[in-house]
Every structure is written in structure tokens, then in C-alpha cells.
Amino acid sequence: MAFLDKLKAGLSKTKNAFMGQIKEVFSAFVRIDEDMLEELEEVLICADVGASATEEIIEALRARIKAERLTEREEAMAALREILIGMIGEGEPLCLDTTPAVVLVIGVNGAGKTTSIGKMSARLKEQGKSVVVAAADTFRAAAIDQLAVWCERADVPLVKQNEGSDPAAVVYDAIGYARSHANDVLIVDTAGRLHNKKNLMDELAKINRVIDRELPGAARETLLVLDATTGQNAIMQAKEFKNAAAITGLTLNKMDGTAKGGIVFAIKKELGIPVKFIGVGEKIDDLQPFDAAEFVEALFN
């Protein structure tokens, strides 16, 4: 199945709640006026688009209606579609310009970090890149075991130590492995201890110091994995992690399990960080690069 078809199927809950209500608003009003825009504003906020992003969308639509003298509902719908695509912006690919390049994966436990790493590894391997994964979430033994299962599925090597080991030491070992095996990409799993932010910041800082020292000038990505089903809570998590790390992109997981896919717009507005991957299922190929036009098309069609 093409990913766009998977995306359409995966976003069915959001589409029914989000677009279903938007279409109801447009069909309920004979003419495009302020009452209609107010109803539309309420629908967007309820879909977790967020107050700030919703205000921006409504203002842009109001301006388009006035400037282009839109009177037909279909015209206003088309304008809304273009505004939504423009608001998310273009997807940005991973920067993997050096050998090895480093992808640091952060996020709270349960957001889908482990599965994202497995799926990302498989995807990079399909693109002809050799990948090695570092199990630097040594806080939970289960994290290492789960990661081992996904690395086996993706057929990529895993560098690990025992539970409770120093995460930076695992990264050091993994860098040595990547060098000796000429791997293209090193993906690093990290602990998601957001409830103790100081530990998290100290741990990430130490890992980054090891990478800076051992791989000076290496291309570096820091991807934050978020669970879309948590809605506005995901934005709060993102803000906390943004204070602890220089995030370069987001991975939004479990988009197939939520009716509030509007979170994509809220996150972009609140954080200004690009969504680089979107997950709509549990299979190894269900994580794909994010495309704003495809995403909005899946909602509208």
C-alpha cells in the first residue's frame, strides 16, 4: 500500500472528527461571514490545533476571503487547505552529510522512541546506508531488550552494555564500532526521564560532549519523539525537552490512534520545529518522512 493510502487510512479518526466538522460548518452557512468563521475557529480548537495556531489560520482565511472576494464555500475550503499546508511548511530531510552522521533520539518512555528507531533504521538501510544503534537508555533493562528486538527486525547491529551503565560510555563504544565498520549513520537511544530534568540535561550534555570529542564536525540530528494521542500534553513535553536539548526535528507517532491530528499545526506554531517523520502504524514501514501537502490532502480527500 502506498504511504499516502496508509496515511489516509491512519488519519481516518482525525479526518472524521476534524474535516467532518469543518465540512459541516461550511455546509451549514449559506454565505461566508463572521459567524461561519467563528464556528470554524471553535472546530479547529477542539481538534487540538491550539488557540494561537487557530487564530493565525482564521486571520489568514479572513484576509484571503476579503482580498479575493470569495463567495463560494468551495473556494473558501480550497483557501483553507492552502493555508494549512503553508502553515506546516515543507518537510525537512535528515542531515546525514558526514560518515558517520549521528541521530540522537529523545522523548518520554511510551512515546514510541524504540519503535521509531527500529523503523528509521530499516528505512535508512533501504536507502543503502549502513546503520548502527547505541542503546544509551540504560535506565531500564526493558528498553535495551525492546531495542534489541527492533534492531533484529531491521537487521542492524546494536551496541549495548548492562542496565545502569553510563550512557555516554555506550555512545563512546558505538562511535568506535561505527568508525571500525565505516557505518554511515549512528542512531542513539536515550533515557526519557523528563520528571527529573536536571538528570536528563546532564546526561544529554555528557553524551554530546563525547560525540563532539570523538566525532568533531559530524552531522548531528536531535529528534524528539512525541505521542500524538496525548494532544496538548505533547506540546508541554516538547517545550520541556526543548529546554534540555537542541532539537532539530520531531517524530509524531500514533497518528492513527488519535482524532486530534490538529496537533501537527499547534506544534509547528508553538515550537517552530519541523516535523520530520510521521508514524501511522506498528509495521516497520509505517514511519515515513513528513510531507505537509500529503498530510493535508489525506485530511481533505
N, C-alpha and C positions, 0 to 999 in steps of 0.2 A: 504494500500500500504506500503511495506517495505520501510524503510527510504532510503536505497540505491537507490531504484527506484525513490523515490521523489527527491533524490539528483541528480540523472542523469537527471530527467526532469527539475529540478530547475536550473541546471547548463548548460542547453542547449545553452543559449546565449554565455556563456564563451566557451563552448565546440566548438561551430560553429566558433567563432572568433579565439580562442586560438589554439585548436587542429586542426581545419580545415586548418589553415595557416601552422602549424608545419608539417602536413602531405603533404601539397603542397610543402614545402621546401624539404622534404625527397624524394618525388616522382620526383621533377624537376632535381635532380642531379643523374648522372649515378654512380658516386663514392663519397665516403665520403672524403671531403677535406676541406681546409680552407675557400673556397668560400661558401660551404654549411654551415659551422659553422657561418660565418658572416651573412648570410641570417637568420639563426636560431636566432642569437643574436638580430637582428632587430625585429623579430616577438615577441620575449619574452618581449622586452622593450615596444613595442606597446600594449601588453596585461597587462601592469601595473605591470610586475614582478619587475621592478626597475633596474637601472643600476648596482648597487652593487650586487644584487642577481643574475642578469643575467650573470655578469662576473664570479661569482662563479660557476654557473651551466655550462657555456660553458667551463671553465677551467677543471672542473671535467669530463665532457664528452670527451674533448680532451685527457685527461690523460687515460681514460678508453679505448678509441679508439686505442691509442698507445700501452698501456700495454697488451691489449687483442687482438690486431691486428684485430680489427673489420673491415670487408669489406662490410657486408650486411647491407642494410638500416634497416631491421627488428631488427637486433642485436643492432644497434645504437639507435633505438627507445626504445627498451627494457632497454638499459642502461640509457637513458634519464629518463625513467619512474622511475627507481630505485633511480636515483639521486634526482629527485623531491620529492619522498617520504621521502628519508633520510634528505633532506634539511628542510622539515617542522618539522620532528621529531615526536615522539609519543605524542598523546594527553594526557593531564593530567586531572584526575578527580578532582572534587571539594574536598577540605579537610574539612570534616564535622565531625571531631573526638570528639567534645565535645557537651554537651547538655546545652544550645543551642549553635550551631555554628552560626557565623554571616557572611552574604554575603552582602557586600556594593556594590551597583551598581551605576556606574558613567558614564557620557557621555553627549554630547551636546543634546539639545532638537531636536527631529526629527530623531535621530539615531535609535530609537526603544527601548529605555530603558523600557518604561511602558509595551509594549507587551512582551519583554524578561522576565520581572519579572513575568508576568502572566503565561507565558509558562513554565518558570523554576519552579514556584510554583506547577503547575499541574504535572510536571514531578516528582518532589520530592515527592509529595503526592502519586503518583502511586507507588513509591518505598517504601511506607509505612511510610514516615516521616511526622510529623506534622509541618506545616509551619505557620508563622505569618509574615505579611508585614508591614513595617513602611513607611508612606507617608511623608518622610522628605524633599521632594521637595515642600516647602510651598511658593515658589516664584510665582508660577502660580496656580490659582484656578483650571484651566482645568486639570493640572497634577494630582491633588488629585481625581477629578471626573473620569478621564480616568483610573486611577489605581483602583478605586473602582469597575469599570465595569469588569476589568480583574480579580480582586480578587474574584468577584462573579462568574465569569466563571470557575475559578479554584477551587472554593469552599474553600477559605482560608480567615481567618479573616484579617482585615485591621485596624491598629491603626493610627488615624489621628487627626489633630487639624485644626483650621481655617487657611485660607490663611494669610500669613505674620507671622505665629507663628515661634518661634525659632526651627529650625530643630533638634538641639540637645535635646530639650525638648520632641519632638516627639519620638526620639530614646530612651530617658530615659523611657517614658511611655511604649514603645514597649518592652523594656527589662523587665520591671515589668510584663507585660502581658505574655511574653514568660516564665518567671520564674513561675508565678502562674498557668499557663496552661501546664507546662512541655513540651513546644514546642521544637522540635529538631533543627529547623532552623529559624533564624530571617533574613529576607531579607529587606534591607534598600534602598529605592529610594532616590536619591539626586538631587539637582538642577544642571543643566548643563550650568552654566554661565561662559563659557570659555572666553568670551570677557572681563570679569573682574576677572583676575586670582587671584588677592590678596583675593577678597571675597571668591572665590572658595576654596583656600588653607586654609583660616581662618575657613571657615565653616566645611570643612572635618577634620581639626585638632581638632576642638571643638567636633565634633561627635565622633572621635576616642578617645578623652580623656574620654568622657562619657562611651564608651564601655570598655576602659582599666580599668576605676574605678569600673564599675558595674559588668563587666564580665571578671575579670583578668584570663588570661590563655585560654580564649575562642579561638577555631579555627576560623580563620578570612580569608576571601577571599575578594579581591577588584577587581571586574570585570569591565572592560571598554567595553562599547557597542559602536560599530562602524558601520556606514552605508557603506557597500561595494561599493555602487553605486557612492560614492564620490571619489573613486580611491585614488590618491596620497594625496588628502586633508585629507583622513582618517589617513594617517601616520603622517601628521603635527599635527592633533588633538591629536593623541596618544602620540606624543612627548611632547606636552604641558601638557597633563594630567599626564604623567609620572613624570614631574617635580613637580606636585602638590600632587601626591599620590603614595603609594607603590603598584602598580598594580601587581596582581598575575595571571591574565588571561584575555583573550579577548573573546568577543562575536561578531561574524561577522554576521550582519543582511543583509537582502535583497540581498543575493547571487543569488536569482532567477531573480533579476532585472538588472543585470549587465553583460556586455560582457567582463569585465576586472577582472575576478576572480583570475588573477595572483597576485592580491594584497595580497593574503594569503602568498605568498613566500616573497614578499617585506617586509611585516610587520614582519615576523619571522626574516628576515635578519637584518632589521634596528633596531628592538626593543629587540629581543631575549625573547619576552614574549609569552608563549604558547597560541594558540587559543583553548579555552575550549568548546565553543559552536558555532554552525553554524545554521543560520536561512534561510530557503528556502521557506517561505510561510507565510500566515497570520493565518492559523489554529493553534489551541492551541497545537497540537503535532508536529508542524513544526520547533521546535527548538530541536536540538539533540547534544549530545557530539561530538566533532570534532574527526575524525579519518583520519589520513593522507593517509593511504592506500586506504580507501573508496573514499576519495576526488579525488585522482589522478586516481583511477580506473574509477570514474564517468566521468572524462575528457577524458580518453583514449578509453573507450569502448562505 
